[in-house]
Amino acid sequence: IIINVTEAKPTSVIESKGQYVVLSKTGKIIEIDKEKKYSVPTVLGAELENVKLSSTVKYKDKNVKKYVDDILAAVGETGIKNIETVDISNLSKITLIRKNGFKIIIGTPENVEYKLKTAKAIMDGNVKDSDSTGILDVSLASADGGKSYLKDGAAAESSLQSSKPENSSAESSKPEESKTEESSQESSSEET
């Protein structure tokens, strides 16, 4: 008889009641500590029930598990790197924060994959890894249209028209290139 054991790898950490609850991909609690040790996304705002080592994580709000799973899966699929925090404390303004402080506002948990594909397409053309004070709001992005807003550290705001992905199937990996209309704080511009 051969038994193969694979050590569970941390994929996220939930900050709960002053503790860091380390989770595997399957949602199993693999460690509980007072300090964050792993370079994986920390989920803020998720209330947990019965935190026990080696058990499956249980959220007070049963929907939160799906939201967290969907967000983390979409982050992995889109290739957005350096996500340090997933803040779900306000489910109408879910925010991802990169290690450098750059924020991606995805808003509600609906259409998360599309919103993050849009964010990735916008970031690839407009955001450098060193940008730390910017905010990208893709909360209104949808396959039916909608706008995304990029605000950099100099407080210049760009209005980015979201467009439908090249392929309307779920396998499409990124939205078409976005159009950029720049405006400064001093001048006003009309959205088209």
N, C-alpha and C positions, 0 to 999 in steps of 0.2 A: 504494500500500500504506500503510495506516494501522496503526500499532502503538500501542496504549494500554498504558502501564505504570502500575501502581498500587503505590505504596510499601507494603511490609508494615508493619503496625502492631504494636507490642509488646502481647502479651496476658498474658504471665507472664514471670517471671525465675526461674531456678534457681540457687541458690547452690551452687557446686561447687568444692571445692579452692581456696578463697580468691578465686574469680572469680564474676562475675554473668553468666550465660548468658541472653541475652534471646531469647525465642521469639515467633514469630508465631502466629496462630490455627492454622495448618497444621502447627506443630511445627518450622518452619525456624529455624535459628539466625541471627538478624539482627544480633547484636552480642555481643561478649565484652568485659567491662570489669572493672576492679578496684573500681569504685564502682557503687552502684545509682543510676541516673538517672531511672527511670520510675516513675510512680505506678500500678503494676500489682502483683498478688499475687506474692510471693516464695515459691517452693516450697523447703522445707527437707527434707532427708533423701533426696533422689533422687540416686542415684549414676549418673553418666553415663559413657559410653564415647566415645572419639574425638571430642572437642569441636572441631569445625571450622566456621569461619564459612561461611555459605550452605549448610550441609548440614542434613539432617533430624536432629533430636536422637535419640540412641540411649541407652536406659537399660540399666544392667546387669541389672536385673530387668525382664523384658519386660512383666509385668503392671502396672508402675508407670505406663506411658504411659496405659493405659485408666483407671486410678484418677485420675490428674491431669486427664485430659480430662473424665471424668465429673463430678468435683468442680467444675472451673471452669465447665462447661456448666450445672450445677445452680445455682451461685452466680448466673450470668447470668440464668437462667430465673426464679429466685425473686425476683430484685431485691434480694437482701441486699447492702447497700452497704458500702463502706469496708473490704473484706477486704484486709489487708496481708500476711498470712502464711498459707500452707497447710503445716502441719507433718505430713509423712508419715513421719517417722523411726521411728515405732512404728505399724505398720499395724493394730494393734488399738485404737489410741487416736488416730486422725487428728483434728487440731485446727485450726480456723480461728481466726485472731486478727485482730480489727478494729483499725483505726488507733488507736483510743482504748484498746486493751488488752483489751477484752471478748473472752472466749473462747467458742467454740462447739465442743463436743466431739461429733464425729460417729461416733467409734469405728471400726468396720470399714468397708471401702469398699462393702459391700452396701447397697442401698436408699438411696443418697446423695440422690437427688432427693426422696424422701419425707421423709427426715430434715431436709433443708434447707427444705422447705415447712413442716414442723412448726415448725422454728426460726423461720422468718419470721412465722408466725401467732402464736407466743408472744412474739416480740420486739415485734411491732406493738402488742400490748396491755400489755407489761410493761417494756420496756427503752427508755430514752431514749438519744439519740445521745451524751449526755454521760456515760453510765454507763461507767466504765472498769475497774471492779474485779470485774465480774460474770462468772459462768461459767454457760453454758447447756449441759447435757448431754442431747443427743438420740440418744445411741448406742443406746438401747433402743426408740426409736420405730419402729413398723412398722404396716402396714395391718391387721395382726391384733391390734393393741393395743400395749400397752407404755407405759412412763412416760418423761417427760422431766423433768429437774430444773433449776431456775433458782436459782442462789445469787448473791445480790447482795453488794455491798461490806460491808454491815452483818452479813454471815454469816447472814442469815435464809434459810431454805431453803424453797422452794416445790415441791410435788409437783404436776406437771401431767399430767393424764391425756391421753394421745394418743388421738385418735379417728380413725376412717376418714375419708378425704376424702369430700366431698359426692357426688362422681361417682367411681365406682370405675375409670373408664377412665384411661389414661395421660395424657389431656389435662387432667385436673383440675389446677387451679393452686394450690389451697391446702387444707390440712386444715380440718375444721370447727373452730369455736372450741374451745379447750381449757378444761377445768375447772381451777380453781386451788384448792388447799387449802394454806393457809399454816400454818407452824409456826415457832416460835422455838427457839433453842438450849436455852432453859430448860424449855420444855414439850415433851412428846412427843405425837406424833399417830400414829394408825393410818392406813395407806394403804388405800384402798378399791379 
